[in-house]
Amino acid sequence: LSLFFETPATSPEDKARLEWMANQLRRLNIQLVVRATDYNRFQEKMRKGDAQLFEWGWNADYPDPENFLFLLYGPNKKVGADGENASNYDNPEFNRLFERMKNMDNGPERLAIIRRMVDIARRDAPWAWGVHPKQFVLQHAWVHNTKLNDMANNTIKYLRVEPALRSARREAWNRPVVWPLWAFIGLLIAAAVPAAIGWWRREHGVVR
């Protein structure tokens, strides 16, 4: 059995990851044929539905389940409607629930509908639910509100800085290191003393 996998990923890191995927499927006697291409060609394949397996991502515009679930809404399919439903998933019950849920206020009823929709999608499995990326960041102790998220690009306005702590740390970390200078002066003195003694003896005719 051979499966064709469409992807716009072409970096060395992506190639290593895709090779790992192929190795895992090979254990099941499945040959994964990776067809990496440029992004324009990849989008063309998606619009035509010319893909057996593929990987794609979504950067949410706002933190609400609707912003993810609409990616599985049937009328929003990629083929024919040029929407964002790249899997072209079309489940009548899911569609009906989405239309009810999308404009509802948050509350127990909306949450129940969302959970039902997620259950339907899990059962039908138009997507492979398996990638959960993590991000790590190093920051100074005087910088706050820097928690990473993939739903906003305007987080700088939320940053908070403690100038007093920053100033104190900078002063502590940037104190001048003077001991090498004193050590150098000491070496010069140590080297100069014998020379000075020798000169004085020669000048005063001191002979041992």
Backbone as JSON Lines, residues from 0, in Angstrom:
{"i":0,"aa":"L","n":[0.84,-1.19,0.0],"ca":[0.0,0.0,0.0],"c":[0.88,1.24,0.0]}
{"i":1,"aa":"S","n":[0.62,2.15,-0.92],"ca":[1.37,3.4,-1.0],"c":[0.43,4.57,-0.77]}
{"i":2,"aa":"L","n":[0.86,5.52,0.03],"ca":[0.1,6.73,0.3],"c":[0.93,7.94,-0.11]}
{"i":3,"aa":"F","n":[0.29,8.89,-0.77],"ca":[0.98,10.09,-1.23],"c":[0.72,11.23,-0.25]}
{"i":4,"aa":"F","n":[1.79,11.85,0.19],"ca":[1.72,12.89,1.22],"c":[2.18,14.21,0.64]}
{"i":5,"aa":"E","n":[1.26,15.17,0.53],"ca":[1.57,16.48,-0.03],"c":[1.99,17.44,1.09]}
{"i":6,"aa":"T","n":[3.05,18.2,0.84],"ca":[3.52,19.13,1.86],"c":[4.3,20.27,1.21]}
{"i":7,"aa":"P","n":[4.19,21.48,1.76],"ca":[5.04,22.59,1.3],"c":[6.34,22.68,2.09]}
{"i":8,"aa":"A","n":[6.55,21.75,3.01],"ca":[7.73,21.77,3.88],"c":[8.94,21.23,3.12]}
{"i":9,"aa":"T","n":[9.98,22.02,3.02],"ca":[11.17,21.61,2.26],"c":[12.48,21.83,3.0]}
{"i":10,"aa":"S","n":[12.43,22.29,4.25],"ca":[13.67,22.56,4.98],"c":[14.32,21.25,5.44]}
{"i":11,"aa":"P","n":[15.61,21.27,5.78],"ca":[16.26,20.05,6.29],"c":[15.57,19.49,7.53]}
{"i":12,"aa":"E","n":[15.09,20.37,8.42],"ca":[14.38,19.89,9.61],"c":[13.09,19.19,9.23]}
{"i":13,"aa":"D","n":[12.38,19.74,8.26],"ca":[11.13,19.11,7.8],"c":[11.41,17.76,7.15]}
{"i":14,"aa":"K","n":[12.47,17.69,6.38],"ca":[12.81,16.43,5.72],"c":[13.1,15.35,6.74]}
{"i":15,"aa":"A","n":[13.78,15.7,7.82],"ca":[14.07,14.72,8.87],"c":[12.78,14.24,9.53]}
{"i":16,"aa":"R","n":[11.86,15.17,9.78],"ca":[10.58,14.8,10.4],"c":[9.75,13.92,9.47]}
{"i":17,"aa":"L","n":[9.72,14.25,8.19],"ca":[8.95,13.46,7.23],"c":[9.56,12.08,7.05]}
{"i":18,"aa":"E","n":[10.87,11.99,7.1],"ca":[11.52,10.69,7.02],"c":[11.15,9.83,8.22]}
{"i":19,"aa":"W","n":[11.05,10.47,9.39],"ca":[10.62,9.74,10.58],"c":[9.2,9.2,10.39]}
{"i":20,"aa":"M","n":[8.31,10.02,9.84],"ca":[6.94,9.58,9.58],"c":[6.92,8.39,8.63]}
{"i":21,"aa":"A","n":[7.72,8.48,7.57],"ca":[7.77,7.38,6.6],"c":[8.28,6.1,7.25]}
{"i":22,"aa":"N","n":[9.25,6.22,8.13],"ca":[9.78,5.04,8.82],"c":[8.73,4.39,9.71]}
{"i":23,"aa":"Q","n":[7.91,5.21,10.38],"ca":[6.88,4.65,11.25],"c":[5.83,3.89,10.44]}
{"i":24,"aa":"L","n":[5.42,4.45,9.3],"ca":[4.42,3.78,8.47],"c":[5.0,2.54,7.79]}
{"i":25,"aa":"R","n":[6.3,2.56,7.55],"ca":[6.94,1.4,6.94],"c":[6.82,0.18,7.85]}
{"i":26,"aa":"R","n":[6.76,0.41,9.14],"ca":[6.57,-0.7,10.08],"c":[5.22,-1.39,9.89]}
{"i":27,"aa":"L","n":[4.27,-0.65,9.32],"ca":[2.94,-1.2,9.05],"c":[2.82,-1.66,7.6]}
{"i":28,"aa":"N","n":[3.96,-1.77,6.92],"ca":[3.99,-2.15,5.51],"c":[3.25,-1.14,4.63]}
{"i":29,"aa":"I","n":[3.32,0.13,5.02],"ca":[2.74,1.22,4.23],"c":[3.87,2.11,3.74]}
{"i":30,"aa":"Q","n":[3.9,2.34,2.45],"ca":[4.92,3.21,1.87],"c":[4.37,4.63,1.77]}
{"i":31,"aa":"L","n":[5.02,5.55,2.47],"ca":[4.62,6.95,2.42],"c":[5.48,7.67,1.39]}
{"i":32,"aa":"V","n":[4.85,8.12,0.33],"ca":[5.56,8.84,-0.73],"c":[5.38,10.34,-0.48]}
{"i":33,"aa":"V","n":[6.44,10.99,-0.05],"ca":[6.38,12.42,0.27],"c":[6.58,13.23,-1.0]}
{"i":34,"aa":"R","n":[5.61,14.11,-1.28],"ca":[5.7,14.97,-2.46],"c":[5.76,16.43,-1.99]}
{"i":35,"aa":"A","n":[6.99,16.87,-1.71],"ca":[7.21,18.25,-1.25],"c":[7.25,19.17,-2.45]}
{"i":36,"aa":"T","n":[6.63,20.33,-2.31],"ca":[6.56,21.28,-3.42],"c":[6.51,22.69,-2.88]}
{"i":37,"aa":"D","n":[6.62,23.67,-3.76],"ca":[6.53,25.06,-3.31],"c":[5.09,25.37,-2.91]}
{"i":38,"aa":"Y","n":[4.93,26.45,-2.14],"ca":[3.63,26.73,-1.53],"c":[2.55,27.06,-2.56]}
{"i":39,"aa":"N","n":[2.9,27.73,-3.63],"ca":[1.9,28.05,-4.66],"c":[1.35,26.79,-5.31]}
{"i":40,"aa":"R","n":[2.24,25.88,-5.64],"ca":[1.81,24.61,-6.23],"c":[0.99,23.8,-5.23]}
{"i":41,"aa":"F","n":[1.39,23.84,-3.97],"ca":[0.65,23.13,-2.93],"c":[-0.78,23.68,-2.82]}
{"i":42,"aa":"Q","n":[-0.93,25.0,-2.83],"ca":[-2.26,25.6,-2.76],"c":[-3.11,25.22,-3.96]}
{"i":43,"aa":"E","n":[-2.5,25.15,-5.11],"ca":[-3.24,24.75,-6.32],"c":[-3.78,23.33,-6.18]}
{"i":44,"aa":"K","n":[-2.95,22.44,-5.63],"ca":[-3.41,21.07,-5.4],"c":[-4.58,21.04,-4.42]}
{"i":45,"aa":"M","n":[-4.51,21.88,-3.39],"ca":[-5.6,21.91,-2.42],"c":[-6.89,22.42,-3.05]}
{"i":46,"aa":"R","n":[-6.8,23.44,-3.87],"ca":[-8.0,23.99,-4.5],"c":[-8.66,22.98,-5.44]}
{"i":47,"aa":"K","n":[-7.85,22.13,-6.04],"ca":[-8.38,21.12,-6.96],"c":[-8.75,19.82,-6.25]}
{"i":48,"aa":"G","n":[-8.38,19.7,-4.98],"ca":[-8.62,18.45,-4.27],"c":[-7.7,17.34,-4.73]}
{"i":49,"aa":"D","n":[-6.55,17.72,-5.26],"ca":[-5.59,16.76,-5.8],"c":[-4.58,16.36,-4.73]}
{"i":50,"aa":"A","n":[-5.08,15.78,-3.66],"ca":[-4.19,15.38,-2.55],"c":[-4.82,14.21,-1.82]}
{"i":51,"aa":"Q","n":[-4.0,13.23,-1.52],"ca":[-4.47,12.08,-0.76],"c":[-4.29,12.33,0.74]}
{"i":52,"aa":"L","n":[-3.07,12.66,1.11],"ca":[-2.76,13.09,2.48],"c":[-2.0,14.41,2.37]}
{"i":53,"aa":"F","n":[-2.15,15.25,3.36],"ca":[-1.43,16.52,3.34],"c":[-1.31,17.05,4.76]}
{"i":54,"aa":"E","n":[-0.44,18.02,4.94],"ca":[-0.34,18.72,6.22],"c":[-0.45,20.21,5.96]}
{"i":55,"aa":"W","n":[-1.16,20.87,6.88],"ca":[-1.34,22.31,6.77],"c":[-1.55,22.85,8.17]}
{"i":56,"aa":"G","n":[-1.44,24.12,8.32],"ca":[-1.61,24.72,9.64],"c":[-2.6,25.86,9.59]}
{"i":57,"aa":"W","n":[-2.96,26.35,10.77],"ca":[-3.89,27.47,10.87],"c":[-3.47,28.34,12.03]}
{"i":58,"aa":"N","n":[-3.28,29.62,11.75],"ca":[-2.95,30.58,12.8],"c":[-4.24,31.3,13.18]}
{"i":59,"aa":"A","n":[-4.77,30.98,14.34],"ca":[-6.08,31.49,14.74],"c":[-6.1,33.01,14.81]}
{"i":60,"aa":"D","n":[-7.2,33.59,14.36],"ca":[-7.36,35.05,14.4],"c":[-7.8,35.53,15.78]}
{"i":61,"aa":"Y","n":[-8.51,34.69,16.49],"ca":[-9.02,35.07,17.82],"c":[-9.23,33.78,18.62]}
{"i":62,"aa":"P","n":[-9.11,33.85,19.94],"ca":[-9.15,32.65,20.8],"c":[-10.57,32.17,21.08]}
{"i":63,"aa":"D","n":[-11.17,31.52,20.11],"ca":[-12.51,30.98,20.28],"c":[-12.6,29.67,19.51]}
{"i":64,"aa":"P","n":[-13.29,28.65,20.03],"ca":[-13.41,27.38,19.32],"c":[-13.95,27.53,17.9]}
{"i":65,"aa":"E","n":[-14.81,28.52,17.69],"ca":[-15.39,28.72,16.35],"c":[-14.31,28.95,15.31]}
{"i":66,"aa":"N","n":[-13.2,29.57,15.72],"ca":[-12.13,29.9,14.79],"c":[-11.35,28.67,14.34]}
{"i":67,"aa":"F","n":[-11.58,27.55,15.0],"ca":[-11.0,26.29,14.57],"c":[-12.04,25.38,13.93]}
{"i":68,"aa":"L","n":[-13.23,25.35,14.52],"ca":[-14.26,24.45,14.02],"c":[-14.78,24.86,12.64]}
{"i":69,"aa":"F","n":[-14.66,26.13,12.28],"ca":[-15.12,26.53,10.96],"c":[-14.26,25.92,9.86]}
{"i":70,"aa":"L","n":[-13.05,25.43,10.23],"ca":[-12.19,24.75,9.27],"c":[-12.76,23.42,8.83]}
{"i":71,"aa":"L","n":[-13.8,22.94,9.52],"ca":[-14.46,21.67,9.15],"c":[-15.91,21.89,8.72]}
{"i":72,"aa":"Y","n":[-16.3,23.11,8.56],"ca":[-17.67,23.44,8.15],"c":[-17.82,23.15,6.65]}
{"i":73,"aa":"G","n":[-18.77,22.3,6.3],"ca":[-18.93,21.83,4.92],"c":[-19.01,22.91,3.86]}
{"i":74,"aa":"P","n":[-19.89,23.91,4.01],"ca":[-19.98,24.97,2.99],"c":[-18.71,25.79,2.84]}
{"i":75,"aa":"N","n":[-17.78,25.62,3.76],"ca":[-16.52,26.36,3.71],"c":[-15.4,25.53,3.09]}
{"i":76,"aa":"K","n":[-15.75,24.49,2.36],"ca":[-14.74,23.58,1.82],"c":[-13.87,24.25,0.77]}
{"i":77,"aa":"K","n":[-12.68,23.69,0.61],"ca":[-11.7,24.27,-0.32],"c":[-12.12,24.05,-1.77]}
{"i":78,"aa":"V","n":[-12.49,22.82,-2.12],"ca":[-12.87,22.5,-3.49],"c":[-14.28,23.01,-3.77]}
{"i":79,"aa":"G","n":[-14.41,23.85,-4.74],"ca":[-15.72,24.35,-5.11],"c":[-16.07,25.68,-4.48]}
{"i":80,"aa":"A","n":[-15.73,25.87,-3.22],"ca":[-16.08,27.11,-2.52],"c":[-14.86,27.97,-2.22]}
{"i":81,"aa":"D","n":[-13.65,27.4,-2.41],"ca":[-12.4,28.11,-2.14],"c":[-12.35,28.64,-0.71]}
{"i":82,"aa":"G","n":[-12.91,27.85,0.22],"ca":[-12.87,28.22,1.62],"c":[-11.64,27.68,2.32]}
{"i":83,"aa":"E","n":[-11.7,27.62,3.65],"ca":[-10.55,27.16,4.43],"c":[-10.67,25.72,4.89]}
{"i":84,"aa":"N","n":[-11.74,25.04,4.5],"ca":[-11.93,23.63,4.86],"c":[-11.15,22.77,3.86]}
{"i":85,"aa":"A","n":[-9.83,22.67,4.08],"ca":[-8.95,21.99,3.13],"c":[-9.22,20.5,3.04]}
{"i":86,"aa":"S","n":[-9.76,19.9,4.1],"ca":[-10.07,18.47,4.07],"c":[-11.38,18.2,3.32]}
{"i":87,"aa":"N","n":[-12.13,19.26,3.0],"ca":[-13.42,19.15,2.31],"c":[-14.4,18.27,3.09]}
{"i":88,"aa":"Y","n":[-14.23,18.27,4.39],"ca":[-15.11,17.52,5.29],"c":[-16.51,18.14,5.24]}
{"i":89,"aa":"D","n":[-17.53,17.28,5.16],"ca":[-18.91,17.79,5.04],"c":[-19.86,16.82,5.74]}
{"i":90,"aa":"N","n":[-20.1,17.09,7.03],"ca":[-21.01,16.27,7.83],"c":[-22.25,17.11,8.14]}
{"i":91,"aa":"P","n":[-23.43,16.7,7.7],"ca":[-24.64,17.51,7.89],"c":[-24.91,17.87,9.35]}
{"i":92,"aa":"E","n":[-24.7,16.92,10.27],"ca":[-24.95,17.22,11.68],"c":[-23.95,18.24,12.19]}
{"i":93,"aa":"F","n":[-22.69,18.07,11.83],"ca":[-21.66,19.02,12.23],"c":[-21.99,20.42,11.69]}
{"i":94,"aa":"N","n":[-22.4,20.48,10.43],"ca":[-22.74,21.77,9.82],"c":[-23.89,22.45,10.56]}
{"i":95,"aa":"R","n":[-24.9,21.66,10.89],"ca":[-26.07,22.21,11.57],"c":[-25.69,22.76,12.95]}
{"i":96,"aa":"L","n":[-24.87,22.01,13.68],"ca":[-24.44,22.45,15.0],"c":[-23.56,23.7,14.9]}
{"i":97,"aa":"F","n":[-22.72,23.74,13.88],"ca":[-21.85,24.91,13.71],"c":[-22.68,26.16,13.48]}
{"i":98,"aa":"E","n":[-23.7,26.06,12.66],"ca":[-24.55,27.22,12.38],"c":[-25.28,27.7,13.63]}
{"i":99,"aa":"R","n":[-25.6,26.79,14.53],"ca":[-26.22,27.19,15.8],"c":[-25.2,27.84,16.73]}
{"i":100,"aa":"M","n":[-24.03,27.26,16.76],"ca":[-23.03,27.66,17.74],"c":[-22.33,28.97,17.42]}
{"i":101,"aa":"K","n":[-22.1,29.27,16.15],"ca":[-21.14,30.32,15.79],"c":[-21.51,31.7,16.31]}
{"i":102,"aa":"N","n":[-22.8,32.0,16.45],"ca":[-23.2,33.34,16.91],"c":[-23.78,33.34,18.32]}
{"i":103,"aa":"M","n":[-23.67,32.21,19.02],"ca":[-24.19,32.13,20.38],"c":[-23.24,32.8,21.36]}
{"i":104,"aa":"D","n":[-23.8,33.33,22.45],"ca":[-22.97,33.81,23.55],"c":[-22.39,32.62,24.29]}
{"i":105,"aa":"N","n":[-21.23,32.84,24.89],"ca":[-20.62,31.77,25.67],"c":[-21.52,31.38,26.83]}
{"i":106,"aa":"G","n":[-21.62,30.09,27.05],"ca":[-22.47,29.59,28.11],"c":[-22.53,28.08,28.06]}
{"i":107,"aa":"P","n":[-23.22,27.45,28.99],"ca":[-23.29,25.98,29.03],"c":[-23.86,25.38,27.75]}
{"i":108,"aa":"E","n":[-24.87,26.01,27.15],"ca":[-25.47,25.45,25.94],"c":[-24.48,25.47,24.78]}
{"i":109,"aa":"R","n":[-23.77,26.58,24.63],"ca":[-22.77,26.66,23.55],"c":[-21.64,25.67,23.78]}
{"i":110,"aa":"L","n":[-21.22,25.53,25.02],"ca":[-20.15,24.58,25.34],"c":[-20.57,23.16,25.01]}
{"i":111,"aa":"A","n":[-21.82,22.81,25.31],"ca":[-22.31,21.46,25.01],"c":[-22.31,21.21,23.51]}
{"i":112,"aa":"I","n":[-22.69,22.21,22.72],"ca":[-22.69,22.05,21.27],"c":[-21.27,21.88,20.76]}
{"i":113,"aa":"I","n":[-20.35,22.67,21.29],"ca":[-18.95,22.57,20.87],"c":[-18.4,21.18,21.17]}
{"i":114,"aa":"R","n":[-18.7,20.67,22.35],"ca":[-18.2,19.34,22.7],"c":[-18.79,18.28,21.79]}
{"i":115,"aa":"R","n":[-20.04,18.43,21.41],"ca":[-20.66,17.48,20.49],"c":[-19.99,17.56,19.12]}
{"i":116,"aa":"M","n":[-19.69,18.76,18.66],"ca":[-19.02,18.92,17.37],"c":[-17.63,18.3,17.38]}
{"i":117,"aa":"V","n":[-16.9,18.51,18.45],"ca":[-15.56,17.92,18.56],"c":[-15.66,16.41,18.58]}
{"i":118,"aa":"D","n":[-16.66,15.87,19.26],"ca":[-16.85,14.42,19.3],"c":[-17.13,13.87,17.9]}
{"i":119,"aa":"I","n":[-17.95,14.57,17.12],"ca":[-18.24,14.14,15.75],"c":[-16.97,14.15,14.91]}
{"i":120,"aa":"A","n":[-16.19,15.22,15.03],"ca":[-14.96,15.33,14.25],"c":[-13.95,14.26,14.66]}
{"i":121,"aa":"R","n":[-13.88,13.95,15.93],"ca":[-12.97,12.89,16.37],"c":[-13.39,11.54,15.81]}
{"i":122,"aa":"R","n":[-14.7,11.31,15.78],"ca":[-15.21,10.03,15.27],"c":[-14.97,9.9,13.77]}
{"i":123,"aa":"D","n":[-15.24,10.97,13.02],"ca":[-15.05,10.92,11.57],"c":[-13.58,11.05,11.16]}
{"i":124,"aa":"A","n":[-12.8,11.71,11.99],"ca":[-11.34,11.85,11.79],"c":[-10.96,12.4,10.42]}
{"i":125,"aa":"P","n":[-11.46,13.58,10.04],"ca":[-10.96,14.2,8.81],"c":[-9.54,14.72,8.97]}
{"i":126,"aa":"W","n":[-9.14,14.92,10.19],"ca":[-7.78,15.33,10.51],"c":[-7.11,14.26,11.35]}
{"i":127,"aa":"A","n":[-5.78,14.27,11.35],"ca":[-5.0,13.45,12.28],"c":[-4.65,14.33,13.46]}
{"i":128,"aa":"W","n":[-5.21,13.99,14.62],"ca":[-5.01,14.84,15.81],"c":[-3.75,14.38,16.52]}
{"i":129,"aa":"G","n":[-2.62,14.94,16.16],"ca":[-1.43,14.4,16.78],"c":[-0.28,15.36,16.99]}
{"i":130,"aa":"V","n":[-0.37,16.59,16.53],"ca":[0.76,17.52,16.65],"c":[0.42,18.6,17.65]}
{"i":131,"aa":"H","n":[1.21,18.7,18.7],"ca":[0.98,19.69,19.75],"c":[2.31,20.42,19.99]}
{"i":132,"aa":"P","n":[2.59,21.48,19.23],"ca":[3.88,22.17,19.37],"c":[4.01,22.9,20.69]}
{"i":133,"aa":"K","n":[5.25,23.01,21.15],"ca":[5.56,23.76,22.36],"c":[6.59,24.83,22.02]}
{"i":134,"aa":"Q","n":[6.51,25.93,22.74],"ca":[7.47,27.01,22.57],"c":[8.1,27.34,23.92]}
{"i":135,"aa":"F","n":[9.38,27.7,23.88],"ca":[10.1,28.05,25.1],"c":[10.76,29.41,24.91]}
{"i":136,"aa":"V","n":[10.85,30.14,25.99],"ca":[11.45,31.47,25.91],"c":[12.26,31.74,27.18]}
{"i":137,"aa":"L","n":[13.38,32.43,27.0],"ca":[14.19,32.9,28.13],"c":[13.96,34.4,28.28]}
{"i":138,"aa":"Q","n":[13.77,34.83,29.5],"ca":[13.52,36.25,29.73],"c":[14.18,36.69,31.02]}
{"i":139,"aa":"H","n":[14.45,37.98,31.11],"ca":[15.01,38.54,32.33],"c":[13.92,38.63,33.4]}
{"i":140,"aa":"A","n":[14.36,38.66,34.65],"ca":[13.42,38.68,35.77],"c":[12.61,39.97,35.81]}
{"i":141,"aa":"W","n":[13.1,41.03,35.17],"ca":[12.37,42.31,35.23],"c":[11.34,42.47,34.1]}
{"i":142,"aa":"V","n":[11.21,41.43,33.25],"ca":[10.23,41.48,32.16],"c":[9.07,40.54,32.5]}
{"i":143,"aa":"H","n":[7.86,41.05,32.42],"ca":[6.68,40.27,32.78],"c":[5.66,40.26,31.63]}
{"i":144,"aa":"N","n":[4.7,39.35,31.75],"ca":[3.62,39.19,30.76],"c":[4.16,38.82,29.39]}
{"i":145,"aa":"T","n":[5.06,37.85,29.38],"ca":[5.65,37.43,28.1],"c":[5.24,36.02,27.72]}
{"i":146,"aa":"K","n":[4.14,35.52,28.26],"ca":[3.7,34.17,27.93],"c":[3.38,34.07,26.44]}
{"i":147,"aa":"L","n":[3.97,33.07,25.79],"ca":[3.8,32.92,24.35],"c":[2.42,32.37,24.02]}
{"i":148,"aa":"N","n":[1.9,32.77,22.88],"ca":[0.69,32.15,22.35],"c":[0.68,32.35,20.84]}
{"i":149,"aa":"D","n":[-0.07,31.51,20.15],"ca":[-0.11,31.55,18.69],"c":[-1.33,32.29,18.15]}
{"i":150,"aa":"M","n":[-2.01,33.02,19.0],"ca":[-3.25,33.66,18.57],"c":[-3.14,35.18,18.52]}
{"i":151,"aa":"A","n":[-2.0,35.72,18.81],"ca":[-1.88,37.19,18.81],"c":[-0.48,37.6,18.39]}
{"i":152,"aa":"N","n":[-0.42,38.66,17.6],"ca":[0.86,39.22,17.19],"c":[1.06,40.63,17.76]}
{"i":153,"aa":"N","n":[0.2,41.0,18.7],"ca":[0.27,42.35,19.27],"c":[0.53,42.31,20.77]}
{"i":154,"aa":"T","n":[1.32,41.34,21.21],"ca":[1.51,41.13,22.65],"c":[2.49,42.1,23.28]}
{"i":155,"aa":"I","n":[3.22,42.88,22.47],"ca":[4.2,43.81,23.04],"c":[3.52,44.81,23.97]}
{"i":156,"aa":"K","n":[2.3,45.2,23.65],"ca":[1.62,46.21,24.47],"c":[1.3,45.69,25.87]}
{"i":157,"aa":"Y","n":[1.37,44.37,26.07],"ca":[1.08,43.81,27.39],"c":[2.33,43.64,28.24]}
{"i":158,"aa":"L","n":[3.5,43.86,27.67],"ca":[4.74,43.67,28.42],"c":[4.85,44.68,29.56]}
{"i":159,"aa":"R","n":[5.42,44.21,30.66],"ca":[5.65,45.09,31.81],"c":[7.1,44.94,32.25]}
{"i":160,"aa":"V","n":[7.76,46.07,32.48],"ca":[9.17,46.07,32.84],"c":[9.35,46.75,34.18]}
{"i":161,"aa":"E","n":[10.22,46.19,35.03],"ca":[10.57,46.79,36.32],"c":[11.9,47.53,36.15]}
{"i":162,"aa":"P","n":[11.88,48.83,35.91],"ca":[13.13,49.57,35.67],"c":[14.11,49.51,36.84]}
{"i":163,"aa":"A","n":[13.58,49.55,38.07],"ca":[14.47,49.55,39.24],"c":[15.26,48.24,39.31]}
{"i":164,"aa":"L","n":[14.56,47.11,39.11],"ca":[15.23,45.81,39.15],"c":[16.22,45.69,38.0]}
{"i":165,"aa":"R","n":[15.82,46.16,36.83],"ca":[16.72,46.12,35.67],"c":[17.99,46.92,35.94]}
{"i":166,"aa":"S","n":[17.83,48.11,36.5],"ca":[18.99,48.96,36.78],"c":[19.91,48.3,37.8]}
{"i":167,"aa":"A","n":[19.3,47.72,38.85],"ca":[20.11,47.07,39.89],"c":[20.88,45.88,39.33]}
{"i":168,"aa":"R","n":[20.21,45.07,38.5],"ca":[20.88,43.9,37.93],"c":[21.99,44.33,36.96]}
{"i":169,"aa":"R","n":[21.72,45.34,36.16],"ca":[22.74,45.82,35.23],"c":[23.98,46.32,35.98]}
{"i":170,"aa":"E","n":[23.74,47.03,37.09],"ca":[24.86,47.54,37.87],"c":[25.65,46.39,38.48]}
{"i":171,"aa":"A","n":[24.91,45.38,38.98],"ca":[25.59,44.24,39.61],"c":[26.38,43.43,38.59]}
{"i":172,"aa":"W","n":[25.82,43.25,37.4],"ca":[26.47,42.43,36.38],"c":[27.59,43.16,35.65]}
{"i":173,"aa":"N","n":[27.6,44.5,35.73],"ca":[28.57,45.26,34.95],"c":[29.56,46.03,35.81]}
{"i":174,"aa":"R","n":[29.73,45.59,37.05],"ca":[30.75,46.22,37.88],"c":[32.13,46.0,37.26]}
{"i":175,"aa":"P","n":[32.96,47.04,37.25],"ca":[34.28,46.89,36.62],"c":[35.13,45.85,37.35]}
{"i":176,"aa":"V","n":[35.76,45.01,36.6],"ca":[36.66,43.99,37.15],"c":[38.08,44.57,37.12]}
{"i":177,"aa":"V","n":[38.55,44.99,38.29],"ca":[39.83,45.71,38.35],"c":[41.0,44.84,38.79]}
{"i":178,"aa":"W","n":[40.71,43.62,39.27],"ca":[41.83,42.83,39.78],"c":[42.86,42.49,38.7]}
{"i":179,"aa":"P","n":[42.48,42.28,37.44],"ca":[43.54,42.03,36.45],"c":[44.5,43.22,36.31]}
{"i":180,"aa":"L","n":[43.96,44.46,36.45],"ca":[44.82,45.64,36.37],"c":[45.81,45.67,37.52]}
{"i":181,"aa":"W","n":[45.31,45.41,38.75],"ca":[46.21,45.4,39.9],"c":[47.23,44.27,39.79]}
{"i":182,"aa":"A","n":[46.79,43.13,39.26],"ca":[47.74,42.02,39.09],"c":[48.83,42.4,38.09]}
{"i":183,"aa":"F","n":[48.44,43.09,37.03],"ca":[49.44,43.52,36.03],"c":[50.42,44.51,36.64]}
{"i":184,"aa":"I","n":[49.88,45.46,37.43],"ca":[50.76,46.43,38.1],"c":[51.72,45.72,39.05]}
{"i":185,"aa":"G","n":[51.18,44.71,39.78],"ca":[52.04,43.95,40.69],"c":[53.15,43.23,39.96]}
{"i":186,"aa":"L","n":[52.85,42.67,38.79],"ca":[53.88,41.99,38.01],"c":[54.94,42.97,37.52]}
{"i":187,"aa":"L","n":[54.48,44.16,37.12],"ca":[55.44,45.18,36.69],"c":[56.38,45.56,37.83]}
{"i":188,"aa":"I","n":[55.79,45.75,39.03],"ca":[56.61,46.11,40.19],"c":[57.58,44.99,40.52]}
{"i":189,"aa":"A","n":[57.06,43.74,40.48],"ca":[57.93,42.59,40.78],"c":[59.09,42.49,39.8]}
{"i":190,"aa":"A","n":[58.81,42.84,38.54],"ca":[59.88,42.78,37.54],"c":[60.81,43.98,37.65]}
{"i":191,"aa":"A","n":[60.27,45.13,38.1],"ca":[61.09,46.34,38.16],"c":[62.0,46.38,39.36]}
{"i":192,"aa":"V","n":[61.59,45.78,40.47],"ca":[62.4,45.86,41.7],"c":[63.79,45.26,41.51]}
{"i":193,"aa":"P","n":[63.97,44.04,40.99],"ca":[65.33,43.52,40.8],"c":[66.16,44.39,39.86]}
{"i":194,"aa":"A","n":[65.49,44.93,38.82],"ca":[66.24,45.79,37.89],"c":[66.69,47.06,38.59]}
{"i":195,"aa":"A","n":[65.83,47.63,39.43],"ca":[66.2,48.86,40.16],"c":[67.32,48.58,41.14]}
{"i":196,"aa":"I","n":[67.26,47.45,41.83],"ca":[68.32,47.1,42.78],"c":[69.65,46.93,42.05]}
{"i":197,"aa":"G","n":[69.62,46.26,40.91],"ca":[70.85,46.07,40.14],"c":[71.43,47.38,39.68]}
{"i":198,"aa":"W","n":[70.57,48.29,39.22],"ca":[71.05,49.61,38.79],"c":[71.67,50.36,39.95]}
{"i":199,"aa":"W","n":[71.03,50.33,41.11],"ca":[71.55,51.06,42.28],"c":[72.91,50.52,42.69]}
{"i":200,"aa":"R","n":[73.08,49.24,42.65],"ca":[74.37,48.64,43.03],"c":[75.47,49.04,42.05]}
{"i":201,"aa":"R","n":[75.11,49.05,40.78],"ca":[76.13,49.45,39.8],"c":[76.53,50.92,39.99]}
{"i":202,"aa":"E","n":[75.54,51.74,40.27],"ca":[75.82,53.16,40.43],"c":[76.64,53.45,41.68]}
{"i":203,"aa":"H","n":[76.45,52.65,42.69],"ca":[77.15,52.9,43.96],"c":[78.31,51.94,44.18]}
{"i":204,"aa":"G","n":[78.66,51.19,43.19],"ca":[79.81,50.32,43.28],"c":[79.69,49.25,44.32]}
{"i":205,"aa":"V","n":[78.52,48.79,44.57],"ca":[78.34,47.72,45.54],"c":[78.66,46.41,44.87]}
{"i":206,"aa":"V","n":[79.64,45.71,45.42],"ca":[80.05,44.43,44.85],"c":[79.99,43.39,45.93]}
{"i":207,"aa":"R","n":[79.45,42.27,45.59],"ca":[79.41,41.18,46.56],"c":[80.7,40.4,46.51]}
